[in-house]
C-alpha cells in the first residue's frame, strides 16, 4: 500500500516540476533572448511481479515480457532550448544578434594596483 502512495507522490512531484517549467516559459515568452526550458522525465526502478521475462511456464513456453510495476517517475533533466530564435529589431545600439550556432565570449575587468586591466 505504501508503495502505491510513494508512486503517486513521485508523479505529483514530477507534475509540479512540469507546471513550474511551463509557467516560467509562459511568463518569459515576450522577453527578448529568452530560451525556453525543456524538462524530461525518467521511470524509477520497476519491480518484477509474478515472473521475470524468460521464465519457463510450460514445456517450451516462456513468459515473453513478465509483469512489472513501475515505482514512480522523477525529473530526468532540465535543459535549455539553444535553437535559433527569431531576430527582432530593438532599435537599441548595444543589442546584438548571433545567427547560427554560437555564444558571446565575455571577459571581465580586473583591477591591479589601481590600473584597470582586461582579464581573458
C-alpha positions as CSV (number, residue, x, y, z in Angstrom):
1,X,0.0,0.0,0.0
2,X,2.8,2.4,0.9
3,X,4.4,1.7,-2.5
4,X,1.3,3.0,-4.3
5,X,1.4,6.2,-2.2
6,X,5.1,6.7,-3.0
7,X,4.5,6.1,-6.7
8,X,1.6,8.6,-6.8
9,X,3.6,11.2,-4.7
10,X,6.5,10.9,-7.2
11,X,4.0,11.6,-10.1
12,X,2.7,14.6,-8.3
13,X,6.2,16.0,-7.7
14,X,7.1,15.5,-11.4
15,X,3.8,17.2,-12.5
16,X,4.6,20.1,-10.2
17,X,8.1,20.4,-11.8
18,X,6.4,20.3,-15.3
19,X,4.0,23.1,-14.3
20,X,6.8,25.2,-12.9
21,X,8.8,25.0,-16.1
22,X,5.7,25.7,-18.3
23,X,4.8,28.7,-16.1
24,X,8.3,30.0,-16.4
25,X,8.3,29.6,-20.2
26,X,5.0,31.4,-20.4
27,X,6.0,34.3,-18.2
28,X,9.2,34.9,-20.2
29,X,7.7,34.3,-23.6
30,X,7.9,38.0,-24.6
31,X,11.4,38.6,-23.1
32,X,14.0,39.2,-25.9
33,X,16.6,36.5,-26.0
34,X,14.8,34.1,-23.6
35,X,15.4,30.4,-24.3
36,X,12.6,28.2,-23.1
37,X,13.3,25.3,-20.7
38,X,12.7,21.7,-21.6
39,X,12.0,19.1,-18.9
40,X,12.4,15.3,-19.4
41,X,11.3,12.5,-17.1
42,X,12.7,9.1,-16.2
43,X,11.0,6.0,-14.7
44,X,12.2,4.8,-11.4
45,X,13.1,1.2,-10.9
46,X,10.5,-1.3,-11.9
47,X,9.6,-4.3,-9.6
48,X,9.1,-7.7,-11.2
49,X,5.8,-9.3,-10.1
50,X,4.8,-12.9,-10.5
51,X,7.5,-13.8,-13.0
52,X,10.5,-12.3,-14.7
53,X,10.9,-12.2,-18.5
54,X,12.1,-15.5,-19.9
55,X,10.7,-17.6,-17.0
56,X,9.5,-21.1,-18.3
57,X,5.8,-21.7,-17.8
58,X,5.4,-25.0,-19.6
59,X,7.3,-27.3,-21.9
60,X,8.9,-24.9,-24.5
61,X,6.9,-21.8,-23.5
62,X,8.4,-18.8,-21.7
63,X,7.0,-15.6,-20.3
64,X,7.8,-13.0,-23.0
65,X,7.8,-9.8,-21.0
66,X,7.0,-10.6,-17.4
67,X,4.9,-8.5,-15.2
68,X,6.4,-5.3,-13.9
69,X,5.2,-2.4,-11.8
70,X,7.0,0.9,-12.0
71,X,7.9,2.6,-8.8
72,X,7.3,6.1,-10.0
73,X,8.8,8.9,-12.0
74,X,11.4,11.6,-11.5
75,X,12.8,14.6,-13.3
76,X,15.5,13.3,-15.6
77,X,16.9,16.6,-17.0
78,X,16.1,20.3,-17.2
79,X,17.8,21.9,-20.1
80,X,17.5,25.0,-22.2
81,X,16.5,25.3,-25.8
82,X,19.5,26.6,-27.7
83,X,17.9,26.7,-31.1
84,X,17.9,29.8,-33.3
85,X,15.3,32.2,-32.1
86,X,13.5,34.9,-34.1
87,X,15.5,38.0,-35.0
88,X,13.9,41.2,-33.8
89,X,14.9,44.8,-34.4
90,X,15.0,46.5,-31.0
91,X,16.5,49.9,-32.0
92,X,19.0,49.7,-29.1
93,X,22.5,50.3,-30.4
94,X,24.2,47.8,-27.9
95,X,21.8,44.9,-28.7
96,X,23.4,42.1,-30.8
97,X,22.2,39.1,-32.6
98,X,24.0,35.8,-33.2
99,X,22.9,33.9,-36.3
100,X,23.6,30.2,-36.3
101,X,25.3,28.3,-33.5
102,X,27.4,30.2,-31.1
103,X,27.7,32.2,-27.9
104,X,29.2,35.6,-26.9
105,X,32.5,35.4,-25.1
106,X,32.5,37.8,-22.2
107,X,35.7,39.0,-20.4
108,X,35.6,40.8,-17.1
109,X,37.7,43.7,-16.0
110,X,40.1,43.3,-13.1
111,X,41.8,45.9,-11.1
112,X,45.6,45.6,-10.4
113,X,47.3,48.2,-8.3
114,X,44.7,50.8,-9.3
115,X,45.1,50.1,-13.0
116,X,42.2,48.7,-14.9
117,X,43.2,45.6,-16.9
118,X,41.1,43.3,-19.1
119,X,41.2,39.6,-18.0
120,X,40.9,36.8,-20.5
